């Protein structure tokens, strides 16, 4: 199965609250067994079946999560399906 999304977490700024773990519909985020420099156990992305929904980034109170989507897989019009603007005469 091709990954549709990719999650990147700034583990040094993450406090490990676990909110992202609870909202991920595919279970793509876990809490790390290793602490960061501040002593927190941060969230860690597995990206196994990430759909790119961005629920994790939306709920993150510290805004340390970035979500990227593969536009070819997630949906939306491809470049060839987009309407072409009519040129002025």
Secondary structure as the mmCIF struct_conf table of DSSP 4:
data_model
#
loop_
_struct_conf.conf_type_id
_struct_conf.id
_struct_conf.beg_label_comp_id
_struct_conf.beg_label_asym_id
_struct_conf.beg_label_seq_id
_struct_conf.end_label_comp_id
_struct_conf.end_label_asym_id
_struct_conf.end_label_seq_id
STRN STRN1 UNK A 5 UNK A 9
TURN_TY1_P TURN_TY1_P1 UNK A 11 UNK A 13
HELX_RH_AL_P HELX_RH_AL_P1 UNK A 19 UNK A 23
TURN_TY1_P TURN_TY1_P2 UNK A 25 UNK A 26
STRN STRN2 UNK A 29 UNK A 31
BEND BEND1 UNK A 33 UNK A 34
TURN_TY1_P TURN_TY1_P3 UNK A 37 UNK A 38
BEND BEND2 UNK A 39 UNK A 39
STRN STRN3 UNK A 43 UNK A 45
BEND BEND3 UNK A 48 UNK A 49
HELX_RH_AL_P HELX_RH_AL_P2 UNK A 55 UNK A 59
TURN_TY1_P TURN_TY1_P4 UNK A 61 UNK A 62
STRN STRN4 UNK A 65 UNK A 69
HELX_RH_AL_P HELX_RH_AL_P3 UNK A 71 UNK A 74
BEND BEND4 UNK A 76 UNK A 76
HELX_RH_3T_P HELX_RH_3T_P1 UNK A 79 UNK A 81
BEND BEND5 UNK A 82 UNK A 82
HELX_LH_PP_P HELX_LH_PP_P1 UNK A 83 UNK A 88
#
